[in-house]
Amino acid sequence: MRSIRLLLVAMGVWVMPFAGQACDLCGCSGGNQSLGLLPLLQRHAVGVRWQSQHFSTTPHGSGYASTEHFQSYELWGRWQVHRRWQVLASIPYAVNFRQFANGETFETAALGDATLLGQFAIIDPKSQEKRRFKHAFQIGAGLKLPSGNSNLRDREGQLQHMNLQAGSGSTDALFAALYALSVSKWGLALDASARLNTPGANNTQFGNRLNGNLRGFRSFKLGAFQMLPQAGVAYEWRAKDFDQELLAESGGYQAYALFGAECFYKQLVLSLHAQTPVFGDLAQGYVSPKPRFSAGVSLLFGGKKTKSDTVNPFPNFISTNNTTIQQ
C-alpha cells in the first residue's frame, strides 16, 4: 500500500481586490476560495486559476435590489527554496459587475493587487517520511501590494465605489498557518489565514479578514491519473469597512460547505472546486452569497525530484489554503 508522505504545501493567502458600487452594501466583501491540494513539496510550480462569485443585495431605504458577479483570472507561482522554505506570488485580473433592479449596470476590469508570501515548515518533512501517522505544521507571512488600479471610473467619469475597484490602494499584512495529518491514503487538514488592512485609496479602508478551512481527502488511482477528492467546511469573518466613515452595513461572517478534486497527470494538476453557503450574516443580513466556483491548471517543474515522486505522484501531503480574501 502506497503511503502519502508528508508534504507541506503552498498555503498562500491570495488576495484578489474585488471591491460594490454607489451603496454601502455589496456581496463582494466575501471570499474564501482555495487553490486546492498541490503535490510535491520539492517541485516548483506555476499555474493559472479562474474564480467566480455571485451575491444578491436586498434594497434598503429608497435603493434598488442588485446582483453582483465577481470573477478573477490569476497567474500564480511557487518557488521551492529549500524543503522547509517556499515563496509564493500571484497577480489577478479582476472583472467586477453589478446590476440594479432598475437595469442600471456598473462594470470594471483591470489588474488587481499582487501578493507575495513566504512560508516555513515548522515540522521538517524529512522527519515524517517513515511515520505511519504523518504530521505537517506550516506558517507563513507576506504582503498584499497596492499594484492594482484603485481609480476606476464609470462612463460619466465618476469614481467607482470601493468595492468595484480592482485594487484597494493599500499595503496589507498577510498571515497563514496549516496543520495537517495523514495516514495511508487518507488525510485531514486545518488551515487559517488572516489579512490586516491599512488605509487605502480615496480615504477608504477594508476591514480585517480572517478565514479558515477544515477538509478531509482521499487519494486513489484512475488509469494513468491520480485523483484526490476532498470535502469540508469553510468559515470567514470580516470587520466593517471604512469609506469616509465606518460602514454599519458591512462586515459579518459566513460558513460554507466545500467540495473539490484535484487530478494529477505527470507534471500537470487540474483543480475544480465549489462552495455553497450554509449559514451566516453578511452586512447585517442585506447581502446573500450564492454558490461559488473555481478551476485551475498547474505545471510542476524543476526542484528536487525523488524516486517516490515517480512511483506515487499523489501530493505527498497537502495543500493550500490559498485563501482568497477578497475586498
N, C-alpha and C positions, 0 to 999 in steps of 0.2 A: 504494500500500500504506500503510495506516494504521499509523503507528508508535505504540508505547506510550511516552508521555512519562514522564519521571521523576516518581514520586510517592513520597515518604516517607510511610509510613502509620503509623497508630496502633499502634505496637508497645508494648503495655502489659503490665504484669505483673499479671494479675488473680488475686488471692489469695482463694480460697474456703476458708474454715476448715472443712474436714471433718476430723473427727478420729476407735478401736476400743473395745472395751468389755472391762472386767474381765480384761484379758490384755495382755501386752506386745506381742503380735502383732496386726497389723491391716493389711490392704492399703491402708487409706486414706492411708497415708503416701506413696502415689504420686500423680502427677498432672502432666500436661504437655499440656494441650489448647490449641488455638489458635483465636482468633476467626476467622481466615481472612484473605483478601486484601480490603482495603477500598479503595474508589475515592476519587479527587478530593480531594487534599490541602486545597484551598481551601474545602471544604464542611464544615459542622458535621454531626454525626451523633448519632443516639440509637437504641438497639436493645435487644432482649431476646434472651436465649440460654439454652438448656437443655443440660445436660451430664449424662452418665450413666457411672458406672464400676462394675465388678464385680471382686471379689477372692475367692480362697479361701485359707483358712489351715489348714495342717497341724497337727494336735494335737501337743503336746509334754508330757512328764510325764503327769499324770493328767487333762489337759484334753480338751475335745472339739474336733473339727474344726468350722469355721464358714465361712459365706459372708457377704460384706459387699457392700452396694449403696449407693452414694452418688450423690445427684442434687443439682443446684443449678439454680435459676431466677434468672437475673441480669439486672438492669437496668443499662445502662451508657450513657455518653455521651462525646462528643469535642467540644471547643470549639477551633476554629482561631483562635488569637490573631493569628498572623502566618504568612506562608508557610513560615517556618522554626521556628515555635513552635506547640505544641499542648498542651492539657491534657486528660487523661482521668480519668474517675471511674467507679466501679462499686460496686454493692451486691448481694450474693447472698442468696437464701433457700435454706437448706440442708435437705435431707431425708436423714437417715442411718439405715441399717437394718443390723442384724446378727442372724444366726440361727445357733444352735449345732445340732450333730447330734442333741442330745437334745430338740430342739424349743423350747428357750428362745429368746426373741427380745427385742431391745432396739431402740428406735426413737426418734429425736429429730427435731424440725422447728422451725426458728427462723431469724430473720435472722442472717446471717453478718457478717464483718468487712468494712468498706468499704475501698476503696483509692483513692488519689489519685496521679497520675503526671504529671510534666511532661516534655516531650520536645523536643529541639533537633536540627535538621538541620544537621550539620556541613558537608555539601555543599549549597550553595544550589540548590534545584530549578530555579530560573530559568536557572542556568548550564548546565543539561543539555538544555534543550529542543531544540536543533538538532543535538545529537550523535547519531551512529548507535549507538554503544555508550554507554549511559547508566548512570551510577553513582549509588548512594544510600548515604549513611552517616549514621546517626542514633543518638543516645544519649539515655537518659532516666534519671530518678531520681524516687523518690517514697516514700510511706509506706503501710503497711497499718495501719489504725486499729483499736483494740480496741472496736468498736461492737457486735460480735455477743455473743450470750448464751453465757457460759462457765460457767454454774452450773446446767445442766440436770440433772434428777434422774429416776430411774426410778420405777416405781409404788410401790415401798417407801420412797421418799424418799431413796434412796442416790444419791450424786453419780455421774453417768455418767463413764465413762472419758474421758480427754483426747481420744481420737480420735472420740468421738461428740458432743463439744461443738460447737455451731455457731460459736463464736468461741474464739480462743486466749487472749484477755485480754492480749495483748502488742502493743506498737507496734514494727513491724518495718521495716527499710530495704529498699527495692526498687531494683534497677538493671537497665537493659536496654540492648542495643546491636544494631544491624542494619546489615549490608552487603548491597547488592543490585546486580545487573547485569541490564540488559535490552537486547535487540536485536530489532527488528521486533516480532513478537507473542510472542516467547519471553522467559522471564525465569528467573533463579536468585537465591535469597536465602538468606543465612546469618544467623541471629539467636541471641542468647543472653540469658538473664535470670537474675538471682540474687536471693535473699532472705536477709538476715541477721536472724536471730530474736533477740529478747530474752526474758528470763524472763516467763512469763505467769501465768495464774490457777492457783490451787491448787498452787503450787510446782512447776509444770511448765514445760518449755521444749522446743519442737520444734527439731530440728537444722536447720542452714542448708541451703538448697536451691540447686541450680544446674541449669538446663535449657538445651537447645539444639535448634535445628531447621535442617535443610537441605532446601529444597524447590525443585522446578522447576515451571513452569507455562506454559501457552499460552492465548491468548485467541482466540475465534472467535465469529462471529455465527450465531444460530439464529432466523430470523424477526425478531421485534421484541425478542428477548432477546440479551444478550451473555453468553457463557459463559466461565468461567475454571476449568477443571480443573487439579488440581495433585497432585503425589506427591512423597514424600521420606522422610526418616528423622528421628526424634526421639530424644533422649537425655536422661536425667535422673539426677541424683545427689543424695543427701541424707545428711547426717551423722546420727549417732544422737541419739535423743530423750532427754529427761530427765524422769522422773516420780518424785520423791523420791530417785531415784538414776539413774545412767546406764543406759539400757535396752540390754543387749547384743544382744537380738534385735530390732533396729530399724535404720533406715538402709539403705543399699545403692545399687544402680544398676539401670537398666532401659533397654533400647533398643526402639523401636517403628518399624514401618513405618507411614507415614501417607498417607492418601488423602482427597481432598476436592474440593469445587467450589463456586464462587460463581455465582449467576445474577443479572444486573443488568437491571432493567426500570424505566426512568425514574429516579425517586429511591429506588426500593426495591432492597434487596440481600437475597437469600436465601442462607444458608450451610448446607452439610451436610458433616460431617467424621467420619472414623473412623480409629482407630489400633489396630493389632494387635501384641501383644508378639512380639519376635524372640529376644532373649536378655537375661539379667540375673541379679541375685542380690539379692533384697529380703529383709530380716530374716533373714539367714543361710540363705536358701532356704525358710523356713517360709511365706512369702507368695507366691502365684502370681497375677499380674494376668491379667485377661481382656480381650477387645476392649472398647474404649470409644467412645462416640459423642457428638456434639454437633450442635446445629442452632440456627439463629438467624435473625432478620429485623431489618434496619436501615433507617432512613429518613435520607436526606441532605437537608439544608436549609440555607438562608441562605448565608453565606460569599460568596466571590468566584467567580462563575461565568464561564467564558470560552467563546468560540466552539468551542474544541476539546472542551469538555465536552459540547456538544450533538452534534457530529459523531461523537465517539468516546467513549461513556460507559464504556469499559473503565477499570479502575483505571489511572491514568497510570503508576503503578507500584505498588508492593507494600505492603505488608501488615503485618500484625501478627504478632508472636509475642505475642499477648495470652495469655501462657502462664499456665495455671492451675497455680500451685504449691500444691497442697493440703497440709494438715497431714500 
